[in-house]
Amino acid sequence: MFETFVFVYGLIIGSFLNVVVYRMKNKKDFLKGRSFCTHCRKTLSAIDLVPLLSYIMLRGKCRYCKKSISKQYPLVELGTGLVFLILYLKFGFSLEFYIYALYSVFLIIIFVYDLLYYLVLDSVSIPAIIIGFIGSLVLGFPLTNILIGGIIGLTFFLLQFVISKGKWIGGGDLRLGLMCGFMVGWPKILPLLVVTYVSGAIISVSLLATKKKKWEDSVPLGIFLTLATLVVLLYGNQIIDWYTI
């Protein structure tokens, strides 16, 4: 019963995150105004906004102009619902669940925005840095572990930024390194960096092999950092136990 509630709640949050991403891109207030079709600008009714179900019932098309609705919308809704469900199954209704669910809201926004626009917004990453630091304190992480995690995360990407003169990664990735370091702390920042680059390498090679990317094309680092952070929040201890055996 609670699993269904958490999943549906995650779907609703995911629907809101889609609005946030769209309106941040278009410099609109995401807390004001009703949702509308991005093609015909028609204001959507409640029946058009049921997370996931509306997309299925409408067969992926706007009720009014019949143009296709981006697959981003159901995928973000479903992804957020699954993240919330997995967090609940792992932690129950505990302090970890609520704080990590809050983290996931920021991580999903960063993931989607970086995937679509190759940009990490300061208006998202800076509040996430603060929340990550405070959240880790509330969870009882030692202050030194939080600071070490943040410093390693920041320094790791700062060195790459300096060496490449900003060609390999952008300034937004430095802030993401700090954010992720604060969220997971020491020593979990180490497997986070490993997961980031292993997943990045696998996906990059796959894109090259399928000729969807060329060697000179860039791949947004933020999508791998955010995914790795979720993995480490969920399974960081198990990963550490595995490679220290």
C-alpha positions as CSV (number, residue, x, y, z in Angstrom):
1,M,0.0,0.0,0.0
2,F,2.7,2.5,1.0
3,E,4.8,1.5,-2.0
4,T,1.9,2.5,-4.3
5,F,1.5,5.8,-2.5
6,V,5.2,6.6,-2.7
7,F,5.4,5.7,-6.4
8,V,2.3,7.9,-7.2
9,Y,3.7,10.7,-5.2
10,G,7.0,10.4,-7.1
11,L,5.0,10.6,-10.4
12,I,3.4,13.8,-9.2
13,I,6.8,15.3,-8.2
14,G,8.2,14.2,-11.6
15,S,5.4,16.1,-13.4
16,F,6.3,19.2,-11.4
17,L,10.0,18.8,-12.3
18,N,9.1,18.8,-16.0
19,V,7.4,22.1,-15.4
20,V,10.5,23.4,-13.6
21,V,12.9,22.4,-16.3
22,Y,10.8,24.0,-19.1
23,R,10.1,27.2,-17.3
24,M,13.7,27.7,-16.1
25,K,14.8,27.3,-19.7
26,N,12.3,29.9,-20.8
27,K,12.9,32.1,-17.8
28,K,9.4,31.8,-16.5
29,D,8.1,31.5,-12.9
30,F,7.5,27.8,-12.3
31,L,5.3,28.5,-9.3
32,K,2.8,30.7,-11.2
33,G,0.4,30.1,-14.1
34,R,-1.3,27.0,-15.4
35,S,0.4,24.3,-17.6
36,F,-0.1,24.6,-21.3
37,C,0.8,22.8,-24.5
38,T,4.2,23.9,-25.7
39,H,3.0,23.7,-29.3
40,C,-0.4,25.4,-29.4
41,R,-0.2,27.1,-26.1
42,K,-3.6,25.8,-25.1
43,T,-4.2,25.7,-21.3
44,L,-4.3,22.1,-20.2
45,S,-7.2,20.8,-18.1
46,A,-6.8,18.5,-15.1
47,I,-7.5,15.4,-17.2
48,D,-4.5,16.3,-19.4
49,L,-2.2,16.5,-16.5
50,V,-2.5,13.1,-14.7
51,P,1.1,11.9,-14.5
52,L,2.0,9.1,-16.9
53,L,-1.7,8.1,-17.4
54,S,-2.6,11.2,-19.5
55,Y,0.3,10.6,-21.8
56,I,-0.8,6.9,-22.3
57,M,-4.5,7.8,-22.8
58,L,-3.7,10.6,-25.2
59,R,-1.3,8.3,-27.1
60,G,1.5,10.8,-26.7
61,K,-0.3,13.6,-28.5
62,C,-1.8,16.9,-27.4
63,R,-5.6,16.7,-27.1
64,Y,-6.1,20.0,-28.9
65,C,-3.5,20.3,-31.6
66,K,-2.6,16.6,-32.0
67,K,1.1,17.3,-32.0
68,S,3.4,14.9,-30.3
69,I,4.2,15.4,-26.6
70,S,7.9,15.0,-25.8
71,K,8.8,11.6,-24.3
72,Q,10.7,13.6,-21.7
73,Y,7.5,14.1,-19.8
74,P,6.5,10.5,-19.1
75,L,10.1,9.4,-18.7
76,V,10.9,12.0,-16.0
77,E,7.6,11.2,-14.2
78,L,8.3,7.5,-14.3
79,G,12.0,7.9,-13.4
80,T,11.1,10.1,-10.4
81,G,8.4,7.7,-9.3
82,L,10.9,4.8,-9.4
83,V,13.6,6.7,-7.6
84,F,11.2,7.6,-4.8
85,L,10.0,3.9,-4.6
86,I,13.5,2.6,-4.5
87,L,14.4,5.0,-1.7
88,Y,11.4,3.9,0.2
89,L,12.1,0.2,-0.2
90,K,15.7,0.9,1.0
91,F,15.1,3.3,3.9
92,G,11.4,3.2,4.7
93,F,9.8,6.4,6.0
94,S,13.1,7.4,7.7
95,L,15.1,10.6,7.9
96,E,17.3,9.2,5.1
97,F,14.3,8.7,2.9
98,Y,13.1,12.3,3.2
99,I,16.5,13.9,2.8
100,Y,17.6,11.7,-0.1
101,A,14.2,12.3,-1.8
102,L,14.9,16.0,-1.5
103,Y,18.4,15.4,-2.9
104,S,16.9,13.4,-5.8
105,V,14.7,16.4,-6.8
106,F,17.7,18.5,-7.4
107,L,19.7,15.7,-9.0
108,I,16.9,14.9,-11.5
109,I,16.5,18.6,-12.5
110,I,20.3,18.8,-13.0
111,F,20.3,15.5,-15.0
112,V,17.4,16.5,-17.3
113,Y,18.6,20.1,-17.9
114,D,22.2,19.0,-18.6
115,L,21.0,16.2,-20.9
116,L,18.9,18.6,-22.9
117,Y,20.9,21.8,-22.9
118,Y,24.4,20.8,-21.8
119,L,24.3,23.3,-19.0
120,V,24.3,23.2,-15.2
121,L,22.4,26.2,-13.7
122,D,23.8,28.0,-10.7
123,S,20.2,28.6,-9.6
124,V,19.9,24.8,-9.1
125,S,23.4,23.7,-8.1
126,I,24.1,26.4,-5.5
127,P,20.9,25.7,-3.4
128,A,21.7,22.0,-3.8
129,I,25.2,22.5,-2.4
130,I,23.7,24.2,0.7
131,I,21.0,21.5,1.1
132,G,23.6,18.8,0.6
133,F,25.8,20.2,3.4
134,I,22.9,20.7,5.8
135,G,21.3,17.4,5.0
136,S,24.5,15.5,5.8
137,L,24.8,17.3,9.1
138,V,21.2,16.4,9.9
139,L,21.9,12.8,9.1
140,G,24.8,12.8,11.6
141,F,27.7,12.8,9.2
142,P,30.9,14.1,10.9
143,L,31.7,17.6,9.8
144,T,35.2,16.6,8.7
145,N,33.8,13.8,6.5
146,I,31.4,16.3,4.8
147,L,34.2,18.8,4.2
148,I,36.6,16.2,3.0
149,G,34.0,14.8,0.6
150,G,33.3,18.3,-0.7
151,I,36.9,19.3,-1.1
152,I,37.8,16.1,-3.0
153,G,34.8,16.4,-5.2
154,L,35.6,20.1,-6.0
155,T,39.4,19.5,-6.4
156,F,39.1,16.5,-8.6
157,F,37.2,18.5,-11.2
158,L,39.1,21.7,-10.6
159,L,42.3,20.0,-11.6
160,Q,40.8,18.8,-14.9
161,F,39.4,22.2,-15.5
162,V,42.8,23.9,-15.0
163,I,44.8,21.3,-17.0
164,S,42.4,21.4,-20.0
165,K,41.8,25.2,-19.7
166,G,38.1,24.6,-19.5
167,K,37.9,22.3,-22.5
168,W,37.1,19.0,-20.8
169,I,34.6,20.2,-18.2
170,G,32.8,23.5,-17.4
171,G,32.6,25.6,-14.3
172,G,29.2,24.1,-13.5
173,D,30.8,20.7,-13.1
174,L,33.0,22.1,-10.3
175,R,30.0,23.1,-8.3
176,L,28.5,19.7,-9.0
177,G,31.6,18.1,-7.6
178,L,31.3,20.1,-4.4
179,M,27.5,19.3,-4.2
180,C,28.0,15.6,-4.6
181,G,30.8,15.6,-2.1
182,F,28.7,17.2,0.5
183,M,25.8,14.8,-0.2
184,V,27.8,11.6,0.2
185,G,30.7,12.7,2.3
186,W,34.0,10.8,2.9
187,P,34.7,8.0,2.0
188,K,31.7,7.6,-0.4
189,I,33.0,10.4,-2.6
190,L,35.6,7.9,-3.9
191,P,33.2,5.2,-5.3
192,L,31.0,8.1,-6.6
193,L,33.9,9.3,-8.8
194,V,34.6,5.8,-9.9
195,V,31.0,5.1,-10.8
196,T,30.8,8.5,-12.6
197,Y,33.7,7.8,-14.9
198,V,33.0,4.1,-15.5
199,S,29.4,4.8,-16.4
200,G,30.5,7.7,-18.6
201,A,33.1,5.6,-20.4
202,I,30.6,2.8,-21.0
203,I,27.9,5.1,-22.4
204,S,30.4,7.2,-24.4
205,V,31.9,4.1,-26.1
206,S,28.4,2.8,-26.8
207,L,27.5,6.1,-28.5
208,L,30.7,6.0,-30.5
209,A,30.1,2.4,-31.5
210,T,26.5,3.2,-32.7
211,K,27.8,6.3,-34.5
212,K,25.4,8.5,-32.4
213,K,28.4,10.6,-31.3
214,K,31.8,11.5,-32.8
215,W,35.2,11.7,-31.0
216,E,35.0,15.5,-31.0
217,D,31.5,15.6,-29.6
218,S,31.0,16.5,-26.0
219,V,28.9,14.5,-23.5
220,P,27.4,16.3,-20.5
221,L,29.3,15.2,-17.3
222,G,26.4,16.2,-15.1
223,I,24.2,13.3,-16.2
224,F,26.8,10.8,-15.0
225,L,27.6,12.7,-11.8
226,T,23.9,12.8,-10.8
227,L,23.3,9.1,-11.6
228,A,26.4,8.1,-9.7
229,T,25.3,10.2,-6.7
230,L,22.0,8.4,-6.6
231,V,23.7,5.0,-6.8
232,V,26.1,5.8,-4.0
233,L,23.4,7.2,-1.8
234,L,21.6,3.9,-2.1
235,Y,24.5,1.4,-2.3
236,G,27.6,3.3,-1.2
237,N,28.3,1.2,1.8
238,Q,28.0,-2.0,-0.2
239,I,30.3,-0.7,-2.9
240,I,32.9,0.2,-0.3
241,D,32.6,-3.2,1.4
242,W,33.0,-4.9,-2.0
243,Y,36.2,-3.2,-3.0
244,T,37.8,-3.3,0.5
245,I,37.4,-7.0,1.0
